[in-house]
Each structure stands twice: as C-alpha cells, then as structure tokens.
Amino acid sequence: MSPELTYRDGQLCVEAVPLEDIAARFGTPCYVYSRTALEARYDAFARAFSGQPARICYAVKANGNLAVLGALAARGAGFDIVSGGELARVIAAGGDPRRVVFSGACKLDDELRYALAQDIACFNVESEPELHRLSALAVEAGREARVAIRVNPDVEAGGHRHISTGRREHKFGTALEDAGVLILRAMTLPGLRLEGVACHIGSQMMALEPLAAALEELANFVRGLQADGVPLKHVDAGGGLGIDHAGQVAPTPAAYARTVIAALGGLGLEIVLEPGRAIAGPAGLLLTRIAYVKQGHGRKFALVDAAMNDLIRPALYEAWHDILPVRAGGEPDAEPIDVVGPVCETGDFLGRDRRLPVAPGELLAVTDGGAYGFVMSSNYNARPRVCEVMVAGAEARLVRQRETLESLWQGEAAFEDAPR
C-alpha cells in the first residue's frame, strides 16, 4: 500500500482527501490516483540510477491517462510505447517524442509512419520482417530510423505465464543466436541507424535472479558486438519490476538498479529502463461501493458496483489486490467474503476469501490499481467505463469523465442508416 494511502480519523484517505468525499463528489466506481505517490516512485528510480548514464522510459501501457503522463513528463521521464495511440497520448500530455522508445512485436505501417514523422528516439525491432519494413518506410519518408534489436535471452521472469515475455517460445524479440543477422541487417539496410540492443523478460518480477541472468546474457552479447567493432549507444534492460502484494515484498528500485548496473554498467553505454507497474501500480486504487450482501451456502458475497470490465486483472491473471474498507473500525465478517461485481460471468471477482466488514452502502478500496486497471477496462455488458480522479495534497480533480450510456453506441448505426 502506498504511504499516500492512510487512515485519518477513521477514514481512508488518498493524501489529504478522504475517499468518502471523492465518492460523494464523483460517484463510484472510480479510479483514484495520488500524484505525490506517482512522482515519488518515479523519483526513486531516478535516484537509483543517478550515478549512471540512464534514461527512464515509463511504460505507457501501464496507465496512459494524460494526467499521469503529464506528471511524469514534468519530472523528465521518457516513455516506452507499444502503439501509435500511446505515442499520440504522450505528445498530447506534453511528452517529448525524442524521449520515446517504440516496443512491440507487431508494429503496423501507419504506426511506423507516424513514429517516423515524430522522430522518436528509438524503435526496438523484434524481427527481420519488421526491420525490412521499417527500412522501406523510412526511405519512403526520407527519414532515418534509430533502432535497437530486441533479443530474447530465454529466461523466465517468474510471474504469471501470460505476462512472461523472455522465453524462446514467446512472440517477443529474437533468439540470441539469431540476433547477429539482424544486427548486420540493421547496419546495412537504408534508412536505419543501429543504436542499441534491448531485452525485456516479463512483468511483476518479485526476485532479481532471473533479471540478473538475462542481463548477463545480454551483456555478453553486447561485449561480443563491441569486440567486432559494432557501434552502439545504449543497452535497454526493459522493465518488469513487481510491486508488493499478497504479503510478498518486491525488490526496491535501488536493489533493481544495483542488479542492472552490475550487469550492464561496465559496457560504457547509456542504460535504458522501461518501468511501468512499479511506478504507477501503488499510486492508484479502484473505489467501489457495496450494493448487496448475499449469503450463499458456506460463502458470503459482497456484490459491488465495480466489475471485471473495470479491473480485469483478478479474472485474467488471478492477480491479488488488497481490498480495504474505507471506514475503519468495523469487525471483519466471520465468514470468508468474495468481492464480486455485476458482470454476468462466474469469473467476475475483485477478490476472493477476504476477511472484511461488509454492509450495503459501504465503500471499499481495491488497492494497487494504478497500473493495468483503467487501460484494460472495457464496455462488456454495456457498462460505461468509470471516471478517473487525481489527488494532489488536499485537491482532487477529475482527469477523465465517466462515460455516459449514449457513449456506448457512439459511432454505431443501424444497418438501414449505415453508409453504403
């Protein structure tokens, strides 16, 4: 739990703002972010790498709200993107395209053209077909694309299999033994300038040993390139650092930095980092209200107004989020409680087997919702997406409006009314 989330006079607050006040003003469900927590977590990474040439590129996929991106841009952050839409968000938030790294296994032509036009810092290229396509588009546009080759060290990050990206069988990157061919292509194809090598083994890492093993493989590969006279400017260590959850304590940014620098610091290159969840995750929560309490056979359900369409991580990854009562002092129910939503799926749950005081009308805070929360939400069951609120000190501001019912069919048309 972020230190900016505390109980004051029996009320759970984000910074100096009680969550009951936010619910009364903006309604529920809603996402609430602490700007102070967001800045503090970015600053922890910046301090950890302060003695090393390093560029911290926040992973926009974790949370792309303009207020979040703007706060980080003001701290000097770069950005890691995986789509043209994320690049457009960074620019709209005041971010510098020359501090943007474009990752992802399937970059589409329109996205590549857009990124070339914006003169982004680097494309992390993941396959030979992508390298040839980028070369052709760069020549067509009269541009030079700065590229890094993403290698796959065949190391398991240790998190859920759906968020592991560094094994041989995954779609990401190219195997180390095949990467030399891409390096040569990048150095000889027109419209390209080779600048780096990159890797990223997965998300929600709770131990640093897999990262150390992967980065040692990466460092050995880079040393071989340097011995062959290949000019490089940077090495990209990716992101993936986890956050505290379910009683597990994640490595600190300082410990993470020691591991990265131990492996890569002697290469004489700038180090690029791509943290996302570790910055945004604990800086946000999903605020929800209990609608009903239902007694089942041997189990009790707190039916709340938030659902899997608002926060899909528990259903998708069996992810754990602590759930806290907004009003302190209640006695936890004697029975285990499942916190579930209105969506018509058995998998629609935010937490199972929790010990919570529950009563209709009470508020609950689903913590660590600042990453992979709203960005993965949907309109399933024709549910409007929720609003987002950012808190700074004693001030709370709406940074995304709640969708209306009419917004659910915006852009649609009956067949009879559709353009021919």
N, C-alpha and C positions, 0 to 999 in steps of 0.2 A: 504494500500500500504506500502510495506517495506520501511524504511528510506534509504535503499541502492538503491532504485529506484527513481531517481530525474532528473529534467530538469537542464541541464547546457548549457548555451549559446544557448538556444532554442532547444536542443537535449535531448531526453530521454536517460538516462544512467543507466546501472547497475554498481554500484560502480563507477569506473572512466572510464568505457568503453562505448562509445556511441553505442546504438543499431543499428544505421545505419552502423557502422563499422562491427558489428557482422553479419548483414545481407549480407554485401558485401563480407565478408570473408567465411562465412559458408553457405550462402543461406537461403531461407525460404521455408516452415515454419520450425521453430526450437524451442526447449525449451532452456531457458537460466536460470541458477541458480546463485545466489550470495552465495559464500562460507561464506562470512562475516555474512550475514543475517542468514544463517543456523546455524552457530556457536553461534551467539548472541541469537537466540531463544532457542537453547539447554541450553546455559548458564543461561538463565532466569529461566528455570525450576530447574536447579541445585542449583541456589542461593535460590530459593523459598523454597526448601526442605533442605537447608544446615544445619539446626539445628535439623534434624530428621534423624534417620536411614532410608535411602531411596535408591532405585535403579531405575533409569530412563531407561526404555527399549523402545527405539524408535520403532514405529510400521513400519516394513519394507514394508508392503503393501502400505503405502502412497507414497513412492518413493524408489525404490530399486537400483538406479544407484550406481555402485561401488564407484564413486567419492563422492557421498552423504554419503554412509555407511562408507567409509574410513575416511571422515572428522569427522563424529560423533564418530567413534571408537577411533580416536585420542583424543577426548575430554573425553573419559572414559565411553561412553554410553554402556548400554546393549541393547538388541534387542528383540522385540516381533515379532515372525514369525507365519505364518499360513500355511506353506508348506515346503516340503523338498527342493524345489528350492530356497526359501528365505533363508533357513539355509545355503545352498551352496553359495549363494551370500554373506552372512555375512562373512563366512570363507574366501572366495576369496578376500574380501575387507580388511581382517586383523582383523575382529572382533573375540572375544573370545567366543567359544561355551558355556563356563561355565557361561556366562552372557546372555544366550538366554532363553527366555520363549516361549513355543510352545502352541499357542492357536488354536481354530478352532473346529467346530462341527464334522468334518469327516476326521480325520487323517488316512491315508491309511497305510497298513502294511509296504511297502517299506520306507515310510517317517518315521514311528516309528522306524524301524530298523536303519535307517541312523542316526536319532537323538540320539538313544541309543548308537550307536557306537561313536558318537561325545561327549557323556557325557554332554548333555546340562543341564542347571541349573534346569529347571522345565518343566513338562508337565501340562498344565491347562486342566484337564479332564472334559468332558462335559456330559457324560452319563455312565450308568452302563455297557453297552456292550463295550464301549471304554476302561473302566477300566479293565475289564476282558481280553480284547485283549492285552492291554499294559502289563499286568501281565504275560501273556503267552509268549509274545515276549521277555520280559526282562529275564525270566527264560531260554528261549531258547538260548539267547545270553550270559548268565552268567553275566548279568548286574543288577544294582539296579536303578530303575527309581524314581527320585524325583517328586512328584505330588502335585498339588493343585486341589481342587474341585471347579469348576466354578458354582456359584449359580445364580439364576435368581430372582431378587427381585420384579419383576412385576411392574417396574416403567418406564414410558415413558420418553425418553430423551428430546423430544421436537423438534427434527429435522424432516427431511423428513422420511416418513414411511419406505422407503427402506433402511435407514441406522440406524433404531432403532433396538436394539438387546436385550432389557431387559424386554420385556413383556412375560407373561405366554405363549402366542401363538407362540412365536418365536422359531426357531430351536436351539438357543444357550442355553447352561447351563442347570441346573436342578433346579426345583422349590425348594424354601427354605424348604418347609415341607417334601420334598423327599430327601434332601441333607444328612440328618443324616445317611441314609442307605449307601450312597456312602462313607461317612467318615469311617464307620465301615468296609466296604469292603476294602478301601484303607489301613486300619491299619492291616488287616488280610491276604490279598492276598499276595502270594510270589512275590518277585521281585520288590516290591513297597515300598517307604518310604513317608508317608504323611508329607508335609512340610507347606502347606498353604491352604488358601481359597481365591477365586477370584471372581470378578464380572466386567461386562462391559455393560453399558446400551445403548450405541449408540454413534453416531458421530455428529459433528457440533453442540454441545451444546452451546447455546447462553445465558443460565441462569444457575445458580448453584443450584437452589432449587431442581430440580429433582435429581441431584447428591447427595445433602445432604440427601435427603430422602432415596435414595438407600443405601448410605453408613451407615446410621443409622441402617437400617435393617441388613446390613452385620455385623456391629459392635455388634449388639445384638446377632446375631447368633454365632459369634466368642466367645463372652463372655460366652455363654452357653456351648460351647465346652471346653473352658478353665476351667469352673467350674466342668466339668465332667472329667477333667484331660487329655484331648486330647492335645498332644504336637504339637505345631505349631511354625514355624519360621517366616512366613511372611503372610501378607494380601495384595492382589492385587486389587487396585482400578480401574484398566483399564485405558482407555484414553477417547477420545471423545471431548475434549475441542475445541470449534469452533474458527473461525478467523473472523475479521471484514469483513463485506461485505454488499453491498446494503444499506449503511447508518447505519447498525446495528453494535454496538460496542461489541465485545466479552469480557468476563471476562479475566483479566490478569493472567499469571501464578502465581503471588503472591496471588491473590484472590482465585484462584483454590486451591493452596496449603493450605490456611487458612481453606477452607471448608473440604479438605481431612484430615488435621491434627486434626481439631475439632472433627471429627467423629472417626478417627482411631488412633490418636496419643497416646491415653491412654491405648492401648492394650498391649504395651510392645513388639510389633513385628516390624520387618522391613516392610516398605511400598514399594510396587512395583507399578510403574506408567508406562503406555503404551501410551504416546502421539505420534501422527503421524502428522496429518494435522497442528496442532498448531506449530510444528517445521518447517515442510517443505513447507507448503502451500504458505505463503507470500514470501518465499525465491526464488520463481521461476515464470516465465511467459512464455507464448507461443507467439512467434514473427511471424507475418504473414503479407503478402503484398496483397494489393487490386489489383485484376486483372481487374475487370469491375465494373462500377456503372450502375445499371439498374433502370429505372423509371417504377414503376408499377402504378396501379390505387390507389391513395391515400397512397402509400407507396414506399419508395426507398430502394433498396438493395445494400449493398456493398458486392460484391462477392469476397471472399478472397481465398488464396491458402491453408489455413488450413481448416479442416473439422471435423465433428463429430467423424470420426475414429481417429483423433489426440487428441481431447478433447471431450469426450462423456458426461461429467457431465451436461451441459445445456440440452441436449436432454434426458438424462436418469433421472435426478433429478429436472429438471427445475432450475438448480443451476445458481446463478448470479455471473458473473466475470466482474469486471470493465474493460473497454476497453479504452485505451488511445492512442492518436496519438503520434507517435514517434517524429514528428516535431511539435513543439509548434507554436502557433500564428495564426493558421487557424480559420476561422469563422465556428462555427457549422452550419450544414445544417438546413434550416428552417423546414424541414420535419423529422419525426422520421425515423431512419435508422435501418434496420435489417442487422446484420453482419452474412452472411451465406457462406457456403462452396460449393465445387464441388460435394459432395456425392449426389446420386440420392434418396434422402429422404426429405420429407417436414420438418421432424424434424431436418434436418442438419442446425443448427444455433449455433453461439457462443454468440450472444446477440441480443435482440430484443428491439425496441423502444429506441434506443440510439440517443443522440444529439452529432454528431461527424462531423468534417470536413473530407470529403471523396473525393478522386480523384484517378483514376487509377495510380498504381505505388507507392502510399504512403504506409508507414508501420504502422501497429497497434500492440499494445502490449496488450495481454489478460492477465490480472494480476492474482495473486494468483493461478498460475498454477503449483506450485512446488509439490503439493500433488494430487494424483489420476488423474494425467494428462497422462504422457507417459505410466505409468504402466497399464492403462486401454485402451491404444490405440490398434488398430487392422489394418489389411490389407484390410478391407472392400472396395469394388470397385477396388480391386487390386491396392491399393495405398501403396507405400513403406512407412514404418514408418520413422519419422523425426529424425534428429540428436539432440543431447543434448550437451550443452556448459556450462561450469562452469567458472565463473569470480571470480578472487581474486585480489582486488586492480585494477591495470591497466593492468592485464593479463587475457586473455580469452583463454581457452583451450577446444578442442573438447574431450568430455568424452564419447560420443557414436557416431559412424559413421552413416550417413544417409544410409538407406537400398537402394540397387540397384534394378532395375527391375528383374535381374536374381535371386536375393534372394527371390523373390516372389514364385518361384516354386522349390527352393532348397529342395531336399529330395523327390520330387514327381517323378512319372514315368508314361508314357503311359501304358495302360493295357498290350499291346504286349511286353513291355520292363520290366514289373514288375516281381520280383522274384516269382517263383511258390511255 
